Amino acid sequence: MAACGLTEVKTMGRQFTMTNKQDGSSKVFSRIDRVLANALWEDTFPTVEATFLPEHTYDHCPMILSCYNDSLSKKPFRFYNMWTTSKAFLPLVQTNWEKRVHGCHMFRVIKKLKWIKNDLKALNKAGDLATAKKIAGGKYREAHANYLSFLHQSAKIQWFEWGDENSKLFHMSIKHRRRNNTTQFTMLLMDRIKVNSVIIDQGPMLTDSHKDSLICYFQNDDIKSVLNSTPNNKAPRLDGFNNMFYKVAWAIVKDEVCLEVKDFFLTGKLLKEINVT
């Protein structure tokens, strides 16, 4: 696949696409049906999905290839770590975090993050960050061209050509990952099978001590410790803010965020703005 420049199209539905229709220990499930595409095809159809339906009387699951209209869809917000280097970042967070919001702790955090999100978008388009990004981009392209020229002359082989191909495959992998992380909110054409409780009971289960540990009280330092133990680019939820944002702005947002986390464990409730998965 890599040699041919092919990647697997995003799939939905059944995990296994083939069964031998046998019973007991002779029964076999396998994922041998795949949809492959090159970079040009994926650029032409960026929202395509392959949905595998239940096999019913067949050995293989039938597949439907669907392409959705992307003209009306919005690009999701993504927090960029470079924003934390701007002198305007912390004052921007402070200004929005000091605004008064009526509601529960979770609602107040969500509302303030929405305000910060809008200001960060404006910050990205104007001012020193936009200028610095253009300057850095120009310097990188110049330095990268010089680097490849040096390798091409010193190696005296066709590394230059392969290096260009590797760069294309790298960007293809980024597009493929983003496409797999994008969900099309459509009705899947498949039968839903209920989970068999007998199978669940045969697996490992929580003991009473495990259950007690899940409801134990924890301090703000415990929340901060968990935050510090996770990578900067990990996103705790779907609002686009990664852990880097919370780590840099922790002195400003810590009280409200900790109250939000504790409120969830106390009530067991999530607002629909968060609980959308």
N, C-alpha and C positions, 0 to 999 in steps of 0.2 A: 504493500500500500504506500509506504513512504517513498519507495523508488519510483512509483508511478505518479506521485503527487496526489494521492487520493485520501479522503477522510470519510468517516461514516456519518451519514445524515442522522440528525437527531431523531430518536425513536420514542414512541409512546406505546402504552398498552402492555401486552404480554412480555414478560421477561424472557421466556423460552419460546422459540418459534417452531419447534418440532417435537413430536412424541411418537413413540413406536406403537402406541395403543395396546401395550401389554399390561398385565396386572402384577402386583406384588413386587418381588425383588427384580423381576425382569423389566419393569417399567423404566423407560429412559426419557429424560427431557434434555433438550439441547438447543442452543442458540446458534444455528448455522445459516440463517437467512439474514442478509444485511443489505443495506442500500448505500452504495458508495458514490461519491461525486468529486470532481476536481474543483480547483479554486474558481475557474470561470463560471462554472455552473452554480456554485454556491453564492457567488456575487450576483448572479442574475436572479436567483430565487433565494433570498436571504432568510425567508420565514418558513421554508418548507419543513414538513414533519412527516415521518413515516409511522403510521399507526398499525400495529399488529392486532388483529381481531381474534376472538376465540376460534380454535380449530374445528370444533364440532366433530363431524364425521371424517375430516381430513387428517392426514398426518402432519401437514404444515399449516401454520396460521396464515390466513389471507392477509394481505397488506394493502392499505390505502395510502397513497402519497398525496398530501394536501399542501397547498400553498396559500397563505393568508395575505390579506391586504395590509401592507405595512405603511400606507400613506397617512393613516390617521393615528398611528401609534406614537406615543411619546417615548423619548429615550429616558430611561430611569436615571435618577440623580446618583452620582457617584462622588464620594469625597476623595479629593486628591491631596496627598500628603504635602505637596509643595505649598499649599495654602498656609500651612502652619509656619512657614518661614517669613510670611509677610508681617510687617509691623502692624498692619490693620487687623490681623486675625483675632487676637485676644480681646482688643477693644470692641470688635464686632460681636463676639460671643457675649461679652459682659453687658453690652447695651441691650441685646435681645433677652438675655437671661434675667435682667432686672425688671422687665415688663411684667405687670400684674396680670395674672390669668386666673379666672374662677373655674373651679372644677377639682376633680381628684388629682392625685400626684401624677398618675400616668398621663392624664389628659394635658396637664400643664407642661410636662416634658415634651410631648408630641407637638403641641402648639408652638413652643419656643424653638424646637428644631426646625419646624417649617419656616419660621421667620429667618433663622440663621441660613437655611438652605437658599432662600431667595437672595439674601445679601451676598452669599458666597458666589452665586452665579454672576451677580453684578461685579463682584471683585475680580472674577476670572476674565471678564471682558474688557475691563478698563484698568488704568493705573499701572503701577510698577510691575505687577505680575505678568500682564500681557506683554509688556515690553521686554521683560527679562526672559519670557518664554521664547519670543522671536529671536532674541540675541543668542540664547543657549542653543536653539535649534540650528541656527546658522553656523555656530562654532562646531557643533557636533557633526554636521554634514561635511564641513571642511576637514575636520580631524579624521573622520571615518574614511574619507576619500584618500587622504594621505597615508593612512594606515594600510589600506588595501593595496595602494600603489607600491608601498614598501615591501609587502609580502609577495606581491606578484613578481617584482624584480629580483628579490632575494631567493625565492624558492625555485624559480625557473620551471614551474610545473603548472598544471591547470587548476591550481587551488582557487584562483580568482573566480573561475566559472563555477566551481562547486560551492564556493563561499556565497555567491549570489543565490544559488539554488537553496542553500541552507537558510538564508534569510527569508526567502519566499515561504519555505516550509514552516519557519518560525511564526510568521505572520498568519499563515493558514491555521496553525494550531491555536492562536489567540482568537481568531474569528470563530473557530469550531467550539472553543470553550464558552465564549459568550453566547453563541447560538444555543448550546445545550442548557445554559443557565436561564434562557428566556422561555417563559411559559405562555402559550397561547390559550386564553380562557375560552375553550370551546367544549362542547359536549362530546365526550369520547363514545364512539360507536362500539360498545362492548358490553358484555354481561358482567355484572359484578357478583363475585362469589363471596359468600359470608365466611368469616374465619371460623374454623372448627375449634371449639373450646377444648376438645379432647387432645388435640395436638399441642395447644398452648400449655395445658397442664402437665405434659410430659417433659417440658423444658425446665430450665432453672427458674426459680421464682424468688421474690423478695422475702426475706425473713422479717420477723417483728423488729429486730434491731436495725435492719435496713430502713424499714418504714419510719422508725423513730428518728433516725438520723436525717431523714428528708424533711421533717417538720421542726427540727431544732432551731433555736434562735441564733442569728449570727450578727456580727458587728459590721460597721462600715469598713473596717480594715480587712475583713474577710472578702468583701466585694472588691475592694481595691487589689487584693492579692490575686483574685481570679482574673481581673482585668490585666494585671501585669504579666500573668503567666501565659496569656494568649498573644499570638503574633499581631503586629500592628495593622496588617491589611485584612484581618478577619472582621467580618461584619456581624454583630450580634443580632441584627434584625434587618428587615427589608427596606428601611428608610434611606439606605445608601451611606450612612455614617459608619466608618470603620472604627476599630479600636484606637487608632492613632488620634482621632479627634478627641475621644474621651480622655486619653492619657495626657495630651497636651493641655486640654482645657479643664482638667480634673479639679483644680483649685476653685474654679468658677461653678462647675456643674455638679460637684460631688454630693452636696446636701440633697438636692432635688432628685438626682438619679438614685441615690441610696434609698430615699423614701419610696420611690417608684418600685424598686426591686422588692423591698420589704412588704409593701402593700400587696404585691402580687402573691407572695408566699403566705400572707395572712388571709387574703380573700379568695385566692385561686382563680381570679378573673383577669382576662385580658380584653382590652378594647379592640373593636373590630379593625382599627387602623393598624394594629400589630398582629392580631391573630387572623391573618389572611391566607395562611398556607393550608 
